[in-house]
Amino acid sequence: MPRARAGGGARQLQPRRPAGAPRRRHRPGRGDAVVDAVTTADDVEASKPAGDLFAVGARRVGAQRPVAVGDSPWDARAAHAAGLEVVLVRSGGFCDELLRAEAPDAPLHDDAADLLARLDGSPLGR
């Protein structure tokens, strides 16, 4: 899920792709306007739930106060392992109980539209 931004922050994408899987050829398009960097399992020693993906992504975009957006318990665990605050979205097919087990205090949104509608009050908008 792409990371949203507010106030000029950078956005970083971490697509779900197993380590060693072929990379897709980059096709310039609308997504270029909302993604400043891409980090995959090939860029780190340990993938989620380790925090490496989020930590490398934050460094690549020069984030001063990175916030992870995730839709799975592994995203929440990886964000915490990297020392990042996390915002959760119910788009990954996981029940609230599993999401809350990893990040009990994280904001939880129905979908990306809900997150965007509440952006100013979220960690992404502060």
C-alpha positions in Angstrom: 0.0 0.0 0.0 1.5 3.4 -0.9 2.3 5.7 2.0 0.3 8.9 2.0 1.9 12.2 2.7 1.0 15.5 4.1 2.9 18.7 4.5 5.5 17.9 1.9 6.7 14.5 3.3 8.0 11.9 1.0 6.1 8.7 0.0 7.7 5.3 -0.2 6.2 2.1 -1.6 6.9 -1.4 -0.4 5.1 -3.8 -2.8 4.4 -7.4 -1.7 7.0 -9.4 -3.7 8.9 -12.4 -2.3 12.7 -12.0 -2.2 14.2 -13.1 -5.5 10.9 -12.8 -7.5 11.4 -10.9 -10.8 10.9 -7.2 -10.6 8.3 -5.7 -12.8 9.5 -3.4 -15.5 8.8 0.2 -14.4 6.0 1.8 -16.4 5.8 5.5 -16.0 2.3 6.6 -15.1 0.0 8.1 -12.5 1.7 6.3 -9.7 5.0 8.2 -10.3 3.3 11.3 -8.9 2.7 9.7 -5.5 5.8 7.5 -5.0 9.3 8.9 -4.3 11.0 5.5 -3.7 10.4 1.8 -3.8 11.9 -0.8 -1.4 11.5 -4.5 -1.9 12.7 -7.7 -0.1 15.7 -7.6 -2.4 16.9 -4.4 -0.7 17.1 -5.7 2.8 18.6 -8.6 4.8 15.3 -9.4 6.6 11.8 -8.8 5.3 8.7 -8.2 7.3 8.0 -8.7 10.2 11.6 -7.3 10.7 11.7 -3.5 10.5 14.3 -3.4 7.7 12.0 -2.5 4.9 10.5 0.4 6.7 13.9 1.6 8.0 15.5 1.5 4.5 12.5 3.2 3.0 12.6 6.0 5.5 16.3 6.5 4.8 15.7 6.5 1.1 13.2 9.3 1.2 15.0 11.2 4.0 12.0 11.1 6.3 12.4 13.1 9.4 9.4 11.6 11.2 8.4 8.5 9.3 5.0 7.0 9.7 4.2 3.5 8.3 0.8 2.7 6.7 0.0 -0.9 6.7 -2.9 -3.4 6.3 -1.5 -6.4 8.1 -0.3 -7.5 11.5 3.2 -8.0 9.9 3.2 -4.3 8.7 2.4 -3.2 12.3 5.1 -5.4 13.7 7.7 -4.3 11.1 6.8 -0.6 11.8 7.4 -1.1 15.5 10.6 -3.0 14.9 11.9 0.0 12.9 10.8 2.4 15.6 8.0 3.9 13.4 4.5 5.0 14.3 1.9 3.0 12.3 -1.5 3.8 10.8 -3.6 0.7 9.9 -6.1 0.2 7.1 -8.6 -2.6 6.9 -7.7 -3.5 3.3 -5.5 -6.5 4.0 -8.3 -9.0 4.9 -7.3 -9.2 8.6 -9.8 -8.8 11.4 -9.5 -5.9 13.8 -8.5 -8.2 16.6 -5.4 -9.3 14.7 -4.5 -5.8 13.7 -5.0 -4.5 17.2 -3.0 -7.3 18.7 0.1 -5.8 17.1 -0.8 -2.1 17.4 -3.4 -1.5 20.0 -3.1 2.3 19.9 -2.7 2.7 16.1 -5.4 4.6 14.2 -7.5 2.1 12.2 -9.2 3.1 9.0 -11.8 1.3 6.9 -9.9 2.0 3.6 -7.6 4.5 2.0 -10.5 6.9 1.4 -11.3 6.9 5.1 -7.6 7.5 5.9 -7.5 10.5 3.4 -10.7 11.9 4.8 -9.2 11.9 8.3 -5.7 12.8 7.3 -5.4 16.0 9.3 -6.1 14.1 12.5 -3.8 11.2 11.8 -0.1 10.9 12.5 0.4 11.5 8.7 -1.1 14.9 9.0 0.7 16.1 12.1 
